[in-house]
C-alpha cells in the first residue's frame, strides 16, 4: 500500500498526455512550469515517504538483531546454569542442582521465545527490504523523469518562443509585401502610377498644342512673304531672291484656286 500510494501520482504523470494539456493551456510555458513544480513536490513527498519506510525497516532490523542477541545471551545463561547444576549434583547437593536446572530451563524458554520473535520478523524484514529497494529505484526513476521533464520544458519553451518570433516576422513581412496589390504599398504605388500617367497625358496634350501653334506661325509667315513679293511686283520692283524672305514659297496657298493652264495664257 505504501509503494502504491507513493508512486500513484508518478504513474499518472507518466501516462498524462502532455500535448493535450498544452493545447488546453492558455500559456504553455506556465503549464510546463506548473508541471515541473508538481513533479518536484511529488518527489519531495515520495522522498519523505521512502525515508519513513526505510526508518521502519531499520527499526525492524534493530528489533531482530536484539532478538538474536537475546537468544544468544539466554542460551549462554542456560548453559551456565546447567553447568552450575551439574557441579552441585556432583557435590551431592540435589537442592541447588535442581534450582540451577530450573534456571537453565527458564533461560532456554526465553531463548526459544527470542528465536521465535526473530523468525517471525524475518519474512517482514525481507518484504520491507524488497519494498525499500523498489522505492529507492522508483525514486531514482522519478528524478530521472524530472530531469527529462525539465529538459523537455526548456526545449518546448524555446521552440514556442521561436515559433512566436517567426509568426511575428511573417506577419510583419506580410503587412509590407510589395508584390501584394492589396497591400498599402501596392495601393500607394498604383496611385503614383496613375499620377505619372496623368502627367504624361498632360505633356502629350501640351506638345500637341505647341505643334499646332508652330504650324500656324509657319503658315502665317509664308502668306506674309507672298503678299510682300506681290506688292513688290505691282510697284515695278523685282521679285525678291530666294532666301531673302522668312519662309519658302513652294506650294504656297494664297486662298485662290489656280489652274496650271492659266499659266500657259501668259
Buried (B, 14 or more C-beta within 10 A) or exposed (E): EBBEEBBEBBEEBEEEEBEEBBEEBEEBBEBBEEBBEEBBEBBEEBBEBBEEBBEBBEEBBEBBEEBBEBBEBBBEBBBBBBEBBBEBBEEEBEEBBEBBBEBBBBBBEBBBBBBEBBEEBEEBBEEBBEBBEBBEEBBEEBBEBBEEBBEBBEEBBEEBEEEEEEEEEEEEEEEEEEEEEEBEBBEEEEEEEEEEEEEEEEEEEEEEEEEEEEEEEEEEEBBEBBEEBEEEEEEEEEEEEEEEBEBEEEEEEEEEEEEEEEEEEE
